[in-house]
Amino acid sequence: MNEMAVRAEGLGRTYGTGAVAVDALVEVDLEIESGQFVVLLGPSGSGKTTLLNLVGAIDVPTAGHLEVDGIRLDGLDSEGRTRFRREHVGFVFQFFNLIPTLTALENVQLITELTGRDGSDQARAALEAVGMADRADHFPAALSGGEQQRVAIARAVAKRPRLLLADEPTGALDLETGRRVLDVISRLNRERAMTVLLVTHNAVIAEMADRVIRLRDGRIVADTLNPNPVAADRLEW
């Protein structure tokens, strides 16, 4: 039996109370195998980012049970959630959030040092993995959008997390640049057996995933396996 990276049972997240309560996620049951590349697909407001944030311990469920990488998240306090994020998860967002006064290497190294690892060696290895070793000493302003996103990916994976969570990682990029970024994520998934959950509203990107989970109104409405994932360089949108 394959190891499970994510197990959710009756998972829910409600914001607000009473008449103004909004159910962002409703009774989600889900299992994701370690090493899978999973796309969470749906329109704005469907609950996909809420689900990603719960899995990453950024947010806290209001119902149900959630286990990620063998750790029960629904019972963790704030300190426990912080430790979980630091030790188990890498995050990539639509906007790169690089520190402008630090070089690419320093941006990555900052995260590795927070986890108590050898900052310089880990950071350089991560930049090499995303094809940015030759830009290590450049500041973000001197990098293109795609290059900044690859640095952001290096920052996310430098601590070698078992789980990579990506929220619209190509949303601010053109087609060709987006393809390069998706290729990097796909390669890391294969080479490091890293579980990837990628949020998108772009159905084309789902073609490269092992599995596609569609959400609508806070519920999973479809969950399908893709027997023949498409390479990133073949995507068109």
C-alpha positions as CSV (number, residue, x, y, z in Angstrom):
1,M,0.0,0.0,0.0
2,N,1.4,3.4,-1.0
3,E,2.1,5.9,1.7
4,M,-0.4,8.8,2.0
5,A,0.8,12.3,2.0
6,V,-2.6,13.8,2.8
7,R,-5.7,12.3,4.5
8,A,-8.8,14.4,5.1
9,E,-12.1,13.3,6.6
10,G,-15.1,15.6,6.7
11,L,-12.8,18.5,6.3
12,G,-14.5,21.9,6.5
13,R,-13.7,25.6,6.8
14,T,-16.3,28.2,7.7
15,Y,-15.5,31.9,7.9
16,G,-17.7,34.1,10.1
17,T,-20.7,33.1,12.1
18,G,-24.5,33.2,12.0
19,A,-26.1,34.9,9.1
20,V,-22.8,36.1,7.6
21,A,-21.1,32.7,7.8
22,V,-19.5,31.5,4.6
23,D,-18.7,27.8,4.0
24,A,-15.4,27.9,2.0
25,L,-14.9,24.1,2.3
26,V,-17.6,21.5,3.0
27,E,-17.2,17.9,4.2
28,V,-14.1,17.1,2.1
29,D,-12.9,13.5,2.2
30,L,-9.6,13.0,0.4
31,E,-6.5,10.9,0.3
32,I,-3.4,11.8,-1.7
33,E,-0.5,9.4,-2.2
34,S,3.1,10.5,-1.6
35,G,4.8,11.5,-4.8
36,Q,1.7,12.4,-6.7
37,F,1.4,15.5,-8.8
38,V,-2.1,16.8,-8.1
39,V,-3.9,19.8,-9.6
40,L,-6.7,21.4,-7.6
41,L,-8.9,22.9,-10.3
42,G,-11.8,25.2,-10.1
43,P,-13.1,28.8,-10.5
44,S,-12.5,31.6,-8.1
45,G,-14.3,30.9,-4.8
46,S,-14.4,27.1,-5.4
47,G,-12.4,26.3,-2.2
48,K,-9.2,25.2,-3.8
49,T,-6.9,27.8,-2.1
50,T,-8.7,27.2,1.2
51,L,-7.9,23.5,0.8
52,L,-4.3,24.2,0.0
53,N,-4.0,26.6,3.0
54,L,-5.4,23.9,5.3
55,V,-3.0,21.3,4.0
56,G,-0.1,23.7,4.5
57,A,-1.2,24.6,8.0
58,I,-1.6,28.3,7.0
59,D,-5.3,28.1,8.0
60,V,-7.1,26.0,10.6
61,P,-10.1,23.7,9.8
62,T,-13.4,24.3,11.6
63,A,-14.6,20.8,11.0
64,G,-13.2,17.3,10.3
65,H,-9.8,15.7,10.6
66,L,-6.6,16.4,8.6
67,E,-3.4,14.4,8.5
68,V,-0.4,15.6,6.4
69,D,2.9,13.7,6.2
70,G,1.7,11.6,9.1
71,I,0.9,14.6,11.4
72,R,-2.5,15.5,12.6
73,L,-3.0,19.2,11.8
74,D,-6.4,19.8,13.2
75,G,-5.1,19.5,16.7
76,L,-2.0,21.6,16.4
77,D,-1.6,24.9,18.2
78,S,0.0,28.0,16.5
79,E,3.5,26.9,17.5
80,G,3.0,23.4,16.2
81,R,1.6,24.7,12.9
82,T,4.6,27.0,12.5
83,R,7.0,24.1,13.1
84,F,5.1,21.9,10.7
85,R,5.3,24.5,7.9
86,R,9.0,25.1,8.5
87,E,9.9,21.4,8.5
88,H,7.6,19.7,6.1
89,V,6.2,22.1,3.4
90,G,7.5,24.3,0.7
91,F,5.2,27.1,-0.7
92,V,5.1,28.8,-4.1
93,F,2.7,31.6,-4.7
94,Q,1.5,33.6,-7.7
95,F,3.6,36.6,-6.6
96,F,7.2,35.8,-5.9
97,N,7.6,37.6,-2.6
98,L,11.4,37.9,-2.9
99,I,13.2,40.3,-0.7
100,P,14.4,43.1,-3.1
101,T,17.6,43.9,-1.1
102,L,18.8,40.3,-1.1
103,T,20.4,38.4,-4.0
104,A,18.8,35.3,-5.4
105,L,21.2,33.2,-3.3
106,E,20.6,35.2,-0.1
107,N,16.8,34.9,-0.6
108,V,17.1,31.2,-0.7
109,Q,19.7,31.0,2.0
110,L,17.5,32.9,4.4
111,I,15.0,30.0,4.4
112,T,17.6,27.3,4.8
113,E,19.2,29.1,7.8
114,L,15.8,29.3,9.5
115,T,15.6,25.5,9.3
116,G,19.0,25.0,10.9
117,R,20.7,23.6,7.8
118,D,23.9,24.5,6.0
119,G,22.5,27.6,4.4
120,S,25.0,28.3,1.6
121,D,25.4,24.7,0.3
122,Q,21.6,24.0,0.4
123,A,20.8,27.3,-1.2
124,R,23.3,26.8,-4.1
125,A,22.1,23.3,-4.6
126,A,18.5,24.5,-4.8
127,L,19.3,27.2,-7.3
128,E,21.2,24.6,-9.4
129,A,18.1,22.4,-9.4
130,V,15.9,25.1,-10.9
131,G,18.6,26.3,-13.4
132,M,19.4,29.5,-11.7
133,A,22.9,28.9,-10.4
134,D,24.4,31.4,-12.8
135,R,22.1,34.1,-11.5
136,A,22.8,33.5,-7.8
137,D,24.4,36.9,-7.2
138,H,21.7,39.0,-9.0
139,F,19.1,41.0,-7.1
140,P,15.3,40.4,-7.9
141,A,15.1,43.7,-9.9
142,A,17.7,42.3,-12.4
143,L,15.7,39.1,-12.9
144,S,12.8,38.4,-15.2
145,G,9.4,37.3,-13.8
146,G,10.1,33.7,-14.7
147,E,13.6,33.8,-13.2
148,Q,12.1,35.3,-10.0
149,Q,9.6,32.5,-9.8
150,R,12.3,29.9,-10.2
151,V,14.2,31.5,-7.4
152,A,11.0,31.4,-5.3
153,I,10.7,27.6,-6.2
154,A,14.4,27.2,-5.1
155,R,13.5,28.9,-1.9
156,A,10.6,26.5,-1.4
157,V,12.5,23.3,-2.0
158,A,15.9,24.2,-0.5
159,K,14.9,22.7,2.8
160,R,14.0,19.5,0.9
161,P,10.3,19.3,1.9
162,R,8.2,16.2,1.2
163,L,5.3,18.4,0.1
164,L,5.3,21.4,-2.3
165,L,2.2,23.6,-2.4
166,A,1.9,25.9,-5.4
167,D,-1.0,28.5,-5.6
168,E,-1.4,29.8,-9.2
169,P,2.4,29.7,-9.8
170,T,2.1,30.8,-13.4
171,G,-0.7,33.4,-12.9
172,A,1.7,36.4,-13.4
173,L,3.6,34.8,-16.2
174,D,3.3,34.6,-20.0
175,L,2.9,31.2,-21.7
176,E,6.5,30.4,-22.5
177,T,7.7,31.5,-19.1
178,G,4.9,29.6,-17.4
179,R,5.9,26.5,-19.2
180,R,9.4,26.7,-17.9
181,V,8.2,27.2,-14.4
182,L,5.8,24.2,-14.6
183,D,8.6,22.1,-16.1
184,V,10.8,22.9,-13.1
185,I,8.0,21.9,-10.7
186,S,7.3,18.7,-12.7
187,R,11.0,17.7,-12.7
188,L,11.3,18.3,-8.9
189,N,8.2,16.1,-8.4
190,R,9.8,13.3,-10.5
191,E,13.4,13.5,-9.3
192,R,12.7,14.0,-5.6
193,A,9.5,12.0,-5.3
194,M,8.0,15.2,-3.9
195,T,4.3,15.4,-3.5
196,V,2.9,18.4,-5.4
197,L,-0.4,20.1,-4.9
198,L,-0.9,22.9,-7.5
199,V,-3.9,25.3,-7.5
200,T,-5.1,26.7,-10.8
201,H,-8.2,27.9,-12.6
202,N,-6.5,27.0,-15.9
203,A,-7.8,23.6,-17.1
204,V,-4.9,23.2,-19.5
205,I,-2.3,23.0,-16.7
206,A,-4.3,20.0,-15.4
207,E,-3.2,18.0,-18.4
208,M,0.3,17.6,-16.9
209,A,-0.9,16.3,-13.5
210,D,-1.1,12.7,-12.3
211,R,-4.5,13.5,-10.8
212,V,-7.0,16.3,-11.1
213,I,-9.4,17.3,-8.3
214,R,-12.1,19.7,-9.3
215,L,-13.8,21.8,-6.7
216,R,-17.0,23.9,-6.8
217,D,-18.7,25.8,-4.0
218,G,-16.4,24.3,-1.4
219,R,-16.9,20.6,-2.4
220,I,-15.0,18.1,-4.5
221,V,-17.1,17.5,-7.6
222,A,-14.7,15.3,-9.6
223,D,-11.5,13.4,-8.9
224,T,-9.8,11.8,-11.8
225,L,-6.5,10.1,-12.6
226,N,-4.6,11.1,-15.7
227,P,-2.9,8.0,-17.3
228,N,-0.9,10.1,-19.8
229,P,0.3,13.4,-18.3
230,V,1.5,16.0,-20.9
231,A,4.9,17.5,-20.7
232,A,4.9,21.2,-19.7
233,D,6.5,22.3,-23.0
234,R,3.4,20.9,-24.9
235,L,0.8,23.0,-23.0
236,E,-1.0,25.7,-24.8
237,W,-3.3,28.3,-23.3
